Amino acid sequence: MEDDNGQPSAPISLLGFFGSRVLKLRTERGWSQAELAHEAHTTGAMISYVENAKRVPSADLARDLDKALGVDFFAEFYPLVVRYAYPSWFLPFIELEAEANRHRVFESQIIPGLLQTEDYARAMLTSVRPDNLDDLVAARMTRQALLERDQPPYTWFVVDEQALRRNIGGPDVMRAQLERLLTAGEHPRCVIQVVPEEVTAHPGLAGPFTLLSFDEEGQEPKAGEHRPPHDVLYVDGFSQGRTALDAAEVTAATHAYDLLKSYALSPNASAERIGGYLEAVKK
């Protein structure tokens, strides 16, 4: 591709192309972001995010953009955007993550993805030198929308202290990241615990994992939901993660998580430990 001066232009990602089309069609109609948001049943902030390739649009938003702008493009293009932003093996977990009403997460080396700041996520993902860095960052930030709901899911994060010690992105990035952890831990539906470095052996040494739980037994799923019959386990890996439905494996992971909570500092003591690292990076 070439720019207006005939010079080679930087390649645009699929998410960037999606956003550029929204901007082009909105501008042609003389609409503000707020006006398009009204027509597409969303918020002006979300339109801004999409136009600037900062968030992955939902399938519903893609359809609503088609209706609002009078085109037949976004809903058809949406599957390509999603496949580029999320690896195919990760998509089933993303759908389950969005539907779960209880999340139990353990991380051993990094801050959990749902709690990462954008700068922290970018610094971490840059280290693997991906071709689609901007889309990967946008995808990670999009997942965090579930924490911004009026009724967010209950979340419980157990983090090895090593993740706090790993100075990803430098002092400024870590300062904002640690502040984010302290703020998140104040929410009544969010618990954060730190496994202190004094604990030399614990059930999480095998690696990070997540347990997702769904509505109480006997409640019918909402329309469009594909809720599994019981809790779901997601295990992270080097090349790709793995979603497990086997009841015995989920039970073993639940037992391991309960043990991790017992090894970890209390929520208040964990906040103090995080605060200590925050004070250190401020100096």
N, C-alpha and C positions, 0 to 999 in steps of 0.2 A: 504494500500500500504506500501511496505518496500523499504528502500534505499539499496545501494550496500552493506552495512554492516549488512543487515538483520534487521535493526531497523525500527520501524514505521516512515514513512515520513509524513510531513505536507500535508494535503489535498490540491490539486491544483484546482483552479477555472477553469471553462470552458474557460474563456478568457486566462488564463495562459496555459491551455492545447493547445489551438489554437496556441498561440505564440511559445510554445515549439516544436510543429510539424513543424512550419515554420523554426525555428532554426535548427532542426534535418535534415530536407530535404535539406536546403541550405548548411549546413556543409558537408553533404554526397556528394554533387556535387562540393564542393570546391569553392563555390561562395562567394564573399564578399557581404555585404549588398547592396552596390552600384550596383553590377552586378545583383542581384535579383531585385532590384528596377527598373533597366532598362528593364528587361524582363517582369516585372509585371506592367509597366507603372505607377510607383509611385516614391516616393523619398526615399533615404536612411534613412532619419529621420523617415519616416513612418514605414519602415521595422523594424527599431530599436524599435520604440514605440510598434509595434505589438508583436515583439519577447519578449519584457519585460512586456507585458500586461499593457501598459500605455495608449493605445487607443483601442477603439472598431473598428474593420475593417468594411469597407463598403461592401455591397453585391458585388459591382463591383470589389473591391480588392480581395475578396474571389474567385471570378471566375477567375480573372487574375492570382492569385497564383496557382490555379489548372493548368492553361495552361502553365505557366512558369515552374512549377516543374513537369509537366507530371503526375499528380495524379487526382483522382476523390474523393476529400475529403472535401476541405475547403468550397465549395459552399453548400454542403449538411449539414455540421456542423454549418454553419453560423447562421441559425435561432435559434439554441439552445443557441449560444453565446449571441445573441441579447436579447432573452427572459430572460436570466439570468442577463444581465447587466441593462436592462430597464424593469420595471414592465409593464405587458401587457396593462394596462390602460393608460400608458404614451407614448407608441409607436406611436399612431396616432398623438399626439402633436409633438413628435420629428420629424416626417416626415414633418408636416406642418411648424414647426420652420425652418427647413432647406430650405424650398421653399419660405418662406415669404421674401419680400423685404423691409418691415418696421416692426420694433418691438417697442412696447411701454410697458414698464415693470414697475410695482410698487412693492416695497418690504418694509415691515414694520419692520422686526426684523433682517434680515441678508443681507449681500451683495448679489446682484443678481447672480444667478448661472453662467451666461455668463461672469461675470467679476471676479469670484473667482479665487484666486491662488490655486495651487494644495494643498499646506500646509493648507490653510484656509478650503478648501473643506474637506480635511481629518480630521481636528480637529472637524469640525462641524458634519460630518457624524459619527465619532467615538462615539459621545455622545449617539447615538441610538443603539450602539453595534450590527451592522448588521453582518450576517455570511459572506457576500460577499463585505466587505469594499473596497478591492482593485479594484474590478470590478466597484463598484459604483463611486469611484473616477475617474477611467479611463473613465467611461461613461460621467461623468460631463465634464472632460477635452476634450473629443471628440466633445461634442456639441459646444465648442468654436471655432472649425475649421471654422465655418461660418464667424467669425470675421477676419480670416486670409486670406480670399479670396482677389484677386486683386480688386474686386468690392464687398466689404462687404455690407450687408443690412444697411439701415438707422436704427439706434437704439436710443431710448430715454429712459433713466432710471430715475425714480423718487424714491428716497430712503428716508425713515424716518430717522431722525438723530439718533434715537435709535440704528439703525444698525451700526453706526459709534462708538457708545459708548460701544457696546457689544464686549468685549475684547476676542474674540474667538482665542484660540491657544496660547495666550500670546503675549508679546510685539514684539518679532521678527516676528511672523506670521502676526500680525496686521500691522507692519511697511511695510512689503512687500505688503500686501493687499492694504493699503492706497496709496502706491506708484503706484500700478497697476491702481487704480481708477483715479488718477491724469493723468497718461499716457493715459489711454483710453479716458478720456474726452478731450484730445487734438486732437483726430482724427476728421477730418471734418464731418464724418458721424455719430458721436456719441455725444449725449448730456447727461450730468448727472446733475440732480438737487437734492438738499437736502431740505426736508421739515423740517424746524428748530423746535427745541423743544418748542419754544415760541408758535407755533401753536398747541393748545391743542386739537382741534377737526377738523377733515378733512374727506373727503369721503373714505380714505383708511383704516379707523379703522376697517372695516369689514374683512380685510385681503388682502394678496398679490394677484395680478392678472396680466395677460399679454394679450395684444391685438396684433394680427398678421394681417398684411395687405399684399396684393398681387399685381401683376402687374395692371397697369391702365386698366380701362374698355375698352374693344375693342381689347386688345392684346390677341392673342391665346396662350394657355399654351404650354410649351415645351413638347417634347415627354417624356412620363413617369410621368409627373406631374399630381397630383390629386388635383388641386386647387379648393377650395370652391368658391361659387358664390359671397361671400362678406367677410368682416373681421371676424376673429375668436377670441373668448374669451376663455382664459384658467384661471380657478380659482383654486388656491391651497387649499389643505385641510389636515386634520390630517392623515387620513389613505390613501387617494388617492386624486388626483386632478380631475378636470372635464373640458372637452372641450365643449364649447357651440357654437352652430351655429344660435340659435334663433336671428333674426334681432333685436327684441325689447330689448333683454338682452344685445346684443352687443352695441346697441345705448346708453343704460343706462350706460354701462361701459365706453364708449367713453366720455360721458358727465362727469362722475366722474373723468376720467383721465385729462380732460381739466381743471377741477376745481383744481385737485392736482397740476398741473403745475402752476396755479395762486397762490396757497398757498406757493409754494416752492421758495427758493432763486433763483436768476438768476444763469446761469451756472458759471459765474465768481465768484460770491459771494459763490456759492456752493464749488468751487475749493478752495477758501480761508478757508471755514469751514473745509473741508477735510484736508487741509494743517495744520490747527490748531491741529487737532487730531494726525496728523503725527508728528508734533513737540513734542507733549506731550509724545508719546510712544518712542521717541528717547532719552528722558531724563532718 
